[in-house]
């Protein structure tokens, strides 16, 4: 089965090519929906754009990984709910 990225999700993998302390410990990709990016730009029209990222430890292909989900940051306008994550939500 071919890899199919899921919206607003990604994975950080151990960097098997790290040879110096300046190289990152983990590397990966995060696939963002254009709708999320547009919403962030509209709600945060100036300066830096804040993006919330949540992570869950996991194992893929016998390697410890960190699975990521991106979302809009909580603004305090409503009660925050903990993300509900099922196996179908994880990027593997």
N, CA, C and O atoms as a printed pandas DataFrame, in Angstrom:
     atom_number atom_name residue_name chain_id  residue_number  x_coord  y_coord  z_coord
0              1         N          UNK        A               1    0.843   -1.168    0.000
1              2        CA          UNK        A               1    0.000    0.000    0.000
2              3         C          UNK        A               1    0.894    1.238    0.000
3              4         O          UNK        A               1    1.832    1.331    0.792
4              5         N          UNK        A               2    0.606    2.174   -0.875
5              6        CA          UNK        A               2    1.390    3.403   -0.983
6              7         C          UNK        A               2    1.037    4.365    0.148
7              8         O          UNK        A               2   -0.098    4.396    0.624
8              9         N          UNK        A               3    2.025    5.146    0.567
9             10        CA          UNK        A               3    1.806    6.135    1.611
10            11         C          UNK        A               3    0.853    7.212    1.104
11            12         O          UNK        A               3    1.006    7.722   -0.006
12            13         N          UNK        A               4   -0.112    7.543    1.916
13            14        CA          UNK        A               4   -1.056    8.612    1.580
14            15         C          UNK        A               4   -1.105    9.595    2.743
15            16         O          UNK        A               4   -1.601    9.256    3.818
16            17         N          UNK        A               5   -0.588   10.824    2.538
17            18        CA          UNK        A               5   -0.584   11.781    3.646
18            19         C          UNK        A               5   -1.996   12.132    4.085
19            20         O          UNK        A               5   -2.922   12.168    3.275
20            21         N          UNK        A               6   -2.147   12.391    5.390
21            22        CA          UNK        A               6   -3.439   12.785    5.944
22            23         C          UNK        A               6   -3.372   14.265    6.292
23            24         O          UNK        A               6   -2.335   14.750    6.743
24            25         N          UNK        A               7   -4.483   14.993    6.085
25            26        CA          UNK        A               7   -4.475   16.435    6.318
26            27         C          UNK        A               7   -4.157   16.793    7.765
27            28         O          UNK        A               7   -4.691   16.207    8.707
28            29         N          UNK        A               8   -3.262   17.783    7.911
29            30        CA          UNK        A               8   -2.888   18.353    9.202
30            31         C          UNK        A               8   -2.227   17.341   10.138
31            32         O          UNK        A               8   -2.317   17.457   11.360
32            33         N          UNK        A               9   -1.570   16.360    9.553
33            34        CA          UNK        A               9   -0.895   15.325   10.329
34            35         C          UNK        A               9    0.507   15.090    9.778
35            36         O          UNK        A               9    0.794   15.390    8.619
36            37         N          UNK        A              10    1.363   14.553   10.620
37            38        CA          UNK        A              10    2.718   14.259   10.195
38            39         C          UNK        A              10    3.404   13.356   11.200
39            40         O          UNK        A              10    2.801   12.929   12.184
40            41         N          UNK        A              11    4.676   13.070   10.942
41            42        CA          UNK        A              11    5.459   12.195   11.804
42            43         C          UNK        A              11    6.896   12.685   11.843
43            44         O          UNK        A              11    7.468   13.062   10.820
44            45         N          UNK        A              12    7.471   12.674   13.043
45            46        CA          UNK        A              12    8.899   12.923   13.207
46            47         C          UNK        A              12    9.590   11.576   13.422
47            48         O          UNK        A              12    9.192   10.790   14.281
48            49         N          UNK        A              13   10.626   11.327   12.628
49            50        CA          UNK        A              13   11.385   10.076   12.667
50            51         C          UNK        A              13   12.775   10.341   13.216
51            52         O          UNK        A              13   13.283   11.457   13.111
52            53         N          UNK        A              14   13.401    9.315   13.807
53            54        CA          UNK        A              14   14.798    9.480   14.215
54            55         C          UNK        A              14   15.652    9.810   12.987
55            56         O          UNK        A              14   15.454    9.244   11.912
56            57         N          UNK        A              15   16.590   10.720   13.158
57            58        CA          UNK        A              15   17.485   11.087   12.069
58            59         C          UNK        A              15   18.644   10.098   12.025
59            60         O          UNK        A              15   19.626   10.241   12.754
60            61         N          UNK        A              16   18.521    9.106   11.170
61            62        CA          UNK        A              16   19.553    8.066   11.048
62            63         C          UNK        A              16   20.841    8.589   10.414
63            64         O          UNK        A              16   21.852    7.887   10.399
64            65         N          UNK        A              17   20.813    9.811    9.895
65            66        CA          UNK        A              17   21.980   10.379    9.228
66            67         C          UNK        A              17   22.674   11.440   10.073
67            68         O          UNK        A              17   23.525   12.169    9.565
68            69         N          UNK        A              18   22.327   11.538   11.346
69            70        CA          UNK        A              18   22.952   12.502   12.241
70            71         C          UNK        A              18   24.405   12.119   12.460
71            72         O          UNK        A              18   24.702   11.011   12.908
72            73         N          UNK        A              19   25.319   13.045   12.141
73            74        CA          UNK        A              19   26.745   12.777   12.333
74            75         C          UNK        A              19   27.414   13.819   13.228
75            76         O          UNK        A              19   28.536   13.614   13.691
76            77         N          UNK        A              20   26.720   14.948   13.474
77            78        CA          UNK        A              20   27.260   15.972   14.364
78            79         C          UNK        A              20   26.161   16.430   15.318
79            80         O          UNK        A              20   24.980   16.189   15.069
80            81         N          UNK        A              21   26.547   17.088   16.406
81            82        CA          UNK        A              21   25.575   17.582   17.379
82            83         C          UNK        A              21   24.650   18.632   16.780
83            84         O          UNK        A              21   23.547   18.839   17.286
84            85         N          UNK        A              22   25.079   19.301   15.705
85            86        CA          UNK        A              22   24.239   20.340   15.098
86            87         C          UNK        A              22   23.133   19.762   14.212
87            88         O          UNK        A              22   22.212   20.484   13.829
88            89         N          UNK        A              23   23.212   18.478   13.885
89            90        CA          UNK        A              23   22.156   17.840   13.099
90            91         C          UNK        A              23   20.949   17.554   13.993
91            92         O          UNK        A              23   21.116   17.267   15.178
92            93         N          UNK        A              24   19.734   17.629   13.439
93            94        CA          UNK        A              24   18.539   17.374   14.257
94            95         C          UNK        A              24   18.462   15.916   14.709
95            96         O          UNK        A              24   18.937   15.012   14.022
96            97         N          UNK        A              25   17.852   15.710   15.880
97            98        CA          UNK        A              25   17.651   14.350   16.394
98            99         C          UNK        A              25   16.542   13.633   15.638
99           100         O          UNK        A              25   16.610   12.424   15.415
100          101         N          UNK        A              26   15.521   14.388   15.246
101          102        CA          UNK        A              26   14.392   13.824   14.512
102          103         C          UNK        A              26   14.073   14.724   13.325
103          104         O          UNK        A              26   14.346   15.924   13.351
104          105         N          UNK        A              27   13.494   14.134   12.289
105          106        CA          UNK        A              27   13.086   14.873   11.092
106          107         C          UNK        A              27   11.775   14.285   10.598
107          108         O          UNK        A              27   11.456   13.134   10.893
108          109         N          UNK        A              28   11.026   15.062    9.855
109          110        CA          UNK        A              28    9.793   14.543    9.296
110          111         C          UNK        A              28    9.042   15.606    8.522
111          112         O          UNK        A              28    9.575   16.669    8.205
112          113         N          UNK        A              29    7.805   15.294    8.228
113          114        CA          UNK        A              29    6.962   16.180    7.441
114          115         C          UNK        A              29    5.614   16.334    8.116
115          116         O          UNK        A              29    5.151   15.446    8.831
116          117         N          UNK        A              30    4.990   17.487    7.873
117          118        CA          UNK        A              30    3.653   17.798    8.352
118          119         C          UNK        A              30    2.878   18.308    7.143
119          120         O          UNK        A              30    3.314   19.254    6.486
120          121         N          UNK        A              31    1.752   17.702    6.846
121          122        CA          UNK        A              31    0.960   18.032    5.659
122          123         C          UNK        A              31   -0.226   18.899    6.075
123          124         O          UNK        A              31   -1.164   18.408    6.704
124          125         N          UNK        A              32   -0.188   20.195    5.723
125          126        CA          UNK        A              32   -1.222   21.133    6.140
126          127         C          UNK        A              32   -2.234   21.392    5.036
127          128         O          UNK        A              32   -1.878   21.552    3.868
128          129         N          UNK        A              33   -3.502   21.430    5.430
129          130        CA          UNK        A              33   -4.567   21.789    4.495
130          131         C          UNK        A              33   -4.495   23.290    4.224
131          132         O          UNK        A              33   -4.180   24.077    5.116
132          133         N          UNK        A              34   -4.785   23.670    3.005
133          134        CA          UNK        A              34   -4.812   25.089    2.649
134          135         C          UNK        A              34   -5.868   25.839    3.452
135          136         O          UNK        A              34   -5.674   27.008    3.786
136          137         N          UNK        A              35   -6.989   25.179    3.768
137          138        CA          UNK        A              35   -8.037   25.829    4.559
138          139         C          UNK        A              35   -7.517   26.226    5.934
139          140         O          UNK        A              35   -7.839   27.307    6.426
140          141         N          UNK        A              36   -6.726   25.374    6.553
141          142        CA          UNK        A              36   -6.153   25.689    7.860
142          143         C          UNK        A              36   -5.196   26.874    7.742
143          144         O          UNK        A              36   -5.234   27.796    8.557
144          145         N          UNK        A              37   -4.343   26.841    6.728
145          146        CA          UNK        A              37   -3.405   27.946    6.536
146          147         C          UNK        A              37   -4.136   29.255    6.278
147          148         O          UNK        A              37   -3.766   30.290    6.832
148          149         N          UNK        A              38   -5.178   29.221    5.437
149          150        CA          UNK        A              38   -5.950   30.434    5.161
150          151         C          UNK        A              38   -6.614   30.961    6.422
151          152         O          UNK        A              38   -6.601   32.168    6.661
152          153         N          UNK        A              39   -7.197   30.078    7.238
153          154        CA          UNK        A              39   -7.848   30.494    8.481
154          155         C          UNK        A              39   -6.839   31.141    9.426
155          156         O          UNK        A              39   -7.138   32.156   10.055
156          157         N          UNK        A              40   -5.652   30.558    9.526
157          158        CA          UNK        A              40   -4.622   31.136   10.386
158          159         C          UNK        A              40   -4.208   32.516    9.905
159          160         O          UNK        A              40   -4.017   33.422   10.716
160          161         N          UNK        A              41   -4.068   32.687    8.607
161          162        CA          UNK        A              41   -3.660   33.975    8.059
162          163         C          UNK        A              41   -4.740   35.035    8.250
163          164         O          UNK        A              41   -4.425   36.202    8.478
164          165         N          UNK        A              42   -5.997   34.645    8.159
165          166        CA          UNK        A              42   -7.096   35.595    8.356
166          167         C          UNK        A              42   -7.192   36.002    9.819
167          168         O          UNK        A              42   -7.347   37.183   10.128
168          169         N          UNK        A              43   -7.100   35.026   10.725
169          170        CA          UNK        A              43   -7.249   35.307   12.155
170          171         C          UNK        A              43   -6.015   35.961   12.765
171          172         O          UNK        A              43   -6.097   36.601   13.813
172          173         N          UNK        A              44   -4.869   35.798   12.103
173          174        CA          UNK        A              44   -3.615   36.384   12.584
174          175         C          UNK        A              44   -2.971   37.170   11.439
175          176         O          UNK        A              44   -1.958   36.743   10.886
176          177         N          UNK        A              45   -3.564   38.328   11.081
177          178        CA          UNK        A              45   -3.165   39.008    9.860
178          179         C          UNK        A              45   -1.786   39.662    9.886
179          180         O          UNK        A              45   -1.264   40.009    8.827
180          181         N          UNK        A              46   -1.178   39.842   11.058
181          182        CA          UNK        A              46    0.117   40.521   11.116
182          183         C          UNK        A              46    1.122   39.722   11.931
183          184         O          UNK        A              46    0.748   38.964   12.826
184          185         N          UNK        A              47    2.377   39.895   11.619
185          186        CA          UNK        A              47    3.438   39.262   12.394
186          187         C          UNK        A              47    3.517   37.764   12.188
187          188         O          UNK        A              47    3.101   37.234   11.158
188          189         N          UNK        A              48    4.063   37.094   13.194
189          190        CA          UNK        A              48    4.227   35.643   13.136
190          191         C          UNK        A              48    2.871   34.954   13.245
191          192         O          UNK        A              48    1.951   35.477   13.874
192          193         N          UNK        A              49    2.752   33.790   12.634
193          194        CA          UNK        A              49    1.525   33.005   12.698
194          195         C          UNK        A              49    1.752   31.834   13.638
195          196         O          UNK        A              49    2.697   31.062   13.475
196          197         N          UNK        A              50    0.865   31.711   14.632
197          198        CA          UNK        A              50    0.971   30.634   15.617
198          199         C          UNK        A              50    0.151   29.428   15.154
199          200         O          UNK        A              50   -0.982   29.576   14.698
200          201         N          UNK        A              51    0.730   28.247   15.274
201          202        CA          UNK        A              51    0.097   26.987   14.915
202          203         C          UNK        A              51    0.264   26.044   16.095
203          204         O          UNK        A              51    1.379   25.883   16.591
204          205         N          UNK        A              52   -0.796   25.424   16.553
205          206        CA          UNK        A              52   -0.696   24.454   17.646
206          207         C          UNK        A              52   -0.340   23.086   17.085
207          208         O          UNK        A              52   -0.869   22.667   16.055
208          209         N          UNK        A              53    0.556   22.400   17.770
209          210        CA          UNK        A              53    0.969   21.061   17.359
210          211         C          UNK        A              53    0.880   20.146   18.578
211          212         O          UNK        A              53    1.389   20.473   19.649
212          213         N          UNK        A              54    0.231   19.005   18.405
213          214        CA          UNK        A              54    0.140   17.988   19.445
214          215         C          UNK        A              54    0.898   16.761   18.961
215          216         O          UNK        A              54    0.952   16.496   17.760
216          217         N          UNK        A              55    1.486   16.009   19.894
217          218        CA          UNK        A              55    2.259   14.841   19.509
218          219         C          UNK        A              55    1.984   13.633   20.375
219          220         O          UNK        A              55    1.714   13.753   21.570
220          221         N          UNK        A              56    2.056   12.468   19.757
221          222        CA          UNK        A              56    1.859   11.187   20.432
222          223         C          UNK        A              56    3.025   10.275   20.088
223          224         O          UNK        A              56    3.365   10.107   18.917
224          225         N          UNK        A              57    3.635    9.686   21.107
225          226        CA          UNK        A              57    4.719    8.739   20.870
226          227         C          UNK        A              57    4.155    7.469   20.256
227          228         O          UNK        A              57    3.076    7.012   20.633
228          229         N          UNK        A              58    4.885    6.908   19.317
229          230        CA          UNK        A              58    4.449    5.675   18.666
230          231         C          UNK        A              58    5.633    4.918   18.104
231          232         O          UNK        A              58    6.782    5.323   18.281
232          233         N          UNK        A              59    5.356    3.834   17.437
233          234        CA          UNK        A              59    6.384    3.028   16.796
234          235         C          UNK        A              59    5.936    2.706   15.377
235          236         O          UNK        A              59    4.816    2.246   15.158
236          237         N          UNK        A              60    6.815    2.951   14.421
237          238        CA          UNK        A              60    6.576    2.608   13.014
238          239         C          UNK        A              60    7.829    1.948   12.467
239          240         O          UNK        A              60    8.944    2.413   12.704
240          241         N          UNK        A              61    7.642    0.889   11.753
241          242        CA          UNK        A              61    8.761    0.173   11.130
242          243         C          UNK        A              61    9.882   -0.038   12.162
243          244         O          UNK        A              61   11.059    0.179   11.876
244          245         N          UNK        A              62    9.481   -0.464   13.365
245          246        CA          UNK        A              62   10.411   -0.748   14.464
246          247         C          UNK        A              62   11.245    0.452   14.894
247          248         O          UNK        A              62   12.340    0.278   15.431
248          249         N          UNK        A              63   10.745    1.677   14.667
249          250        CA          UNK        A              63   11.428    2.885   15.114
250          251         C          UNK        A              63   10.473    3.698   15.971
251          252         O          UNK        A              63    9.282    3.783   15.674
252          253         N          UNK        A              64   11.002    4.297   17.042
253          254        CA          UNK        A              64   10.191    5.188   17.860
254          255         C          UNK        A              64   10.007    6.486   17.091
255          256         O          UNK        A              64   10.970    7.080   16.608
256          257         N          UNK        A              65    8.749    6.919   16.985
257          258        CA          UNK        A              65    8.423    8.130   16.243
258          259         C          UNK        A              65    7.528    9.013   17.098
259          260         O          UNK        A              65    7.025    8.582   18.135
260          261         N          UNK        A              66    7.334   10.239   16.662
261          262        CA          UNK        A              66    6.395   11.154   17.281
262          263         C          UNK        A              66    5.385   11.545   16.214
263          264         O          UNK        A              66    5.729   12.221   15.245
264          265         N          UNK        A              67    4.127   11.118   16.393
265          266        CA          UNK        A              67    3.056   11.439   15.451
266          267         C          UNK        A              67    2.486   12.802   15.821
267          268         O          UNK        A              67    2.268   13.089   16.998
268          269         N          UNK        A              68    2.243   13.644   14.813
269          270        CA          UNK        A              68    1.845   15.025   15.021
270          271         C          UNK        A              68    0.481   15.325   14.432
271          272         O          UNK        A              68    0.082   14.749   13.419
272          273         N          UNK        A              69   -0.232   16.240   15.085
273          274        CA          UNK        A              69   -1.468   16.796   14.548
274          275         C          UNK        A              69   -1.395   18.305   14.721
275          276         O          UNK        A              69   -1.100   18.789   15.813
276          277         N          UNK        A              70   -1.659   19.054   13.655
277          278        CA          UNK        A              70   -1.645   20.514   13.685
278          279         C          UNK        A              70   -3.074   21.037   13.744
279          280         O          UNK        A              70   -3.992   20.455   13.165
280          281         N          UNK        A              71   -3.242   22.155   14.460
281          282        CA          UNK        A              71   -4.565   22.772   14.555
282          283         C          UNK        A              71   -4.400   24.260   14.845
283          284         O          UNK        A              71   -3.300   24.742   15.114
284          285         N          UNK        A              72   -5.509   24.964   14.784
285          286        CA          UNK        A              72   -5.482   26.368   15.169
286          287         C          UNK        A              72   -5.251   26.457   16.666
287          288         O          UNK        A              72   -5.731   25.604   17.412
288          289         N          UNK        A              73   -4.529   27.466   17.122
289          290        CA          UNK        A              73   -4.310   27.601   18.559
290          291         C          UNK        A              73   -5.600   27.955   19.285
291          292         O          UNK        A              73   -6.487   28.605   18.731
292          293         N          UNK        A              74   -5.686   27.514   20.534
293          294        CA          UNK        A              74   -6.842   27.831   21.354
294          295         C          UNK        A              74   -6.773   29.304   21.715
295          296         O          UNK        A              74   -5.720   29.792   22.128
296          297         N          UNK        A              75   -7.876   30.016   21.566
297          298        CA          UNK        A              75   -7.900   31.456   21.817
298          299         C          UNK        A              75   -8.556   31.821   23.129
299          300         O          UNK        A              75   -8.551   32.992   23.508
300          301         N          UNK        A              76   -9.118   30.859   23.834
301          302        CA          UNK        A              76   -9.790   31.144   25.088
302          303         C          UNK        A              76  -11.240   31.533   24.913
303          304         O          UNK        A              76  -11.921   31.847   25.889
304          305         N          UNK        A              77  -11.722   31.518   23.683
305          306        CA          UNK        A              77  -13.096   31.930   23.414
306          307         C          UNK        A              77  -14.103   30.835   23.717
307          308         O          UNK        A              77  -15.295   31.111   23.856
308          309         N          UNK        A              78  -13.644   29.605   23.821
309          310        CA          UNK        A              78  -14.523   28.496   24.170
310          311         C          UNK        A              78  -13.728   27.515   25.018
311          312         O          UNK        A              78  -12.502   27.592   25.089
312          313         N          UNK        A              79  -14.421   26.613   25.645
313          314        CA          UNK        A              79  -13.749   25.632   26.480
314          315         C          UNK        A              79  -12.960   24.678   25.594
315          316         O          UNK        A              79  -13.530   24.052   24.700
316          317         N          UNK        A              80  -11.650   24.557   25.831
317          318        CA          UNK        A              80  -10.868   23.649   24.990
318          319         C          UNK        A              80  -11.200   22.201   25.311
319          320         O          UNK        A              80  -11.390   21.824   26.467
320          321         N          UNK        A              81  -11.263   21.419   24.276
321          322        CA          UNK        A              81  -11.506   19.991   24.458
322          323         C          UNK        A              81  -10.242   19.247   24.061
323          324         O          UNK        A              81   -9.569   19.613   23.097
324          325         N          UNK        A              82   -9.933   18.226   24.794
325          326        CA          UNK        A              82   -8.788   17.406   24.419
326          327         C          UNK        A              82   -9.090   16.735   23.092
327          328         O          UNK        A              82  -10.198   16.240   22.886
328          329         N          UNK        A              83   -8.115   16.713   22.185
329          330        CA          UNK        A              83   -8.365   16.064   20.902
330          331         C          UNK        A              83   -8.748   14.597   21.080
331          332         O          UNK        A              83   -8.154   13.883   21.887
332          333         N          UNK        A              84   -9.725   14.168   20.333
333          334        CA          UNK        A              84  -10.112   12.769   20.338
334          335         C          UNK        A              84   -9.385   12.126   19.168
335          336         O          UNK        A              84   -9.601   12.494   18.014
336          337         N          UNK        A              85   -8.535   11.177   19.470
337          338        CA          UNK        A              85   -7.700   10.574   18.447
338          339         C          UNK        A              85   -7.951    9.078   18.420
339          340         O          UNK        A              85   -7.868    8.393   19.439
340          341         N          UNK        A              86   -8.256    8.592   17.237
341          342        CA          UNK        A              86   -8.397    7.146   17.044
342          343         C          UNK        A              86   -7.244    6.673   16.182
343          344         O          UNK        A              86   -6.489    7.494   15.662
344          345         N          UNK        A              87   -7.095    5.403   16.022
345          346        CA          UNK        A              87   -6.041    4.872   15.161
346          347         C          UNK        A              87   -6.168    5.392   13.738
347          348         O          UNK        A              87   -5.162    5.545   13.045
348          349         N          UNK        A              88   -7.392    5.666   13.291
349          350        CA          UNK        A              88   -7.609    6.174   11.939
350          351         C          UNK        A              88   -7.057    7.583   11.770
351          352         O          UNK        A              88   -6.766    8.001   10.649
352          353         N          UNK        A              89   -6.906    8.330   12.882
353          354        CA          UNK        A              89   -6.408    9.702   12.817
354          355         C          UNK        A              89   -4.905    9.789   12.705
355          356         O          UNK        A              89   -4.381   10.805   12.249
356          357         N          UNK        A              90   -4.195    8.746   13.109
357          358        CA          UNK        A              90   -2.748    8.801   13.110
358          359         C          UNK        A              90   -2.214    8.660   11.688
359          360         O          UNK        A              90   -2.819    7.981   10.859
360          361         N          UNK        A              91   -1.069    9.309   11.405
361          362        CA          UNK        A              91   -0.570    9.370   10.027
362          363         C          UNK        A              91    0.135    8.117    9.547
363          364         O          UNK        A              91    1.042    8.216    8.720
364          365         N          UNK        A              92   -0.233    6.971   10.018
365          366        CA          UNK        A              92    0.375    5.730    9.509
366          367         C          UNK        A              92   -0.650    4.650    9.428
367          368         O          UNK        A              92   -0.337    3.530    9.024
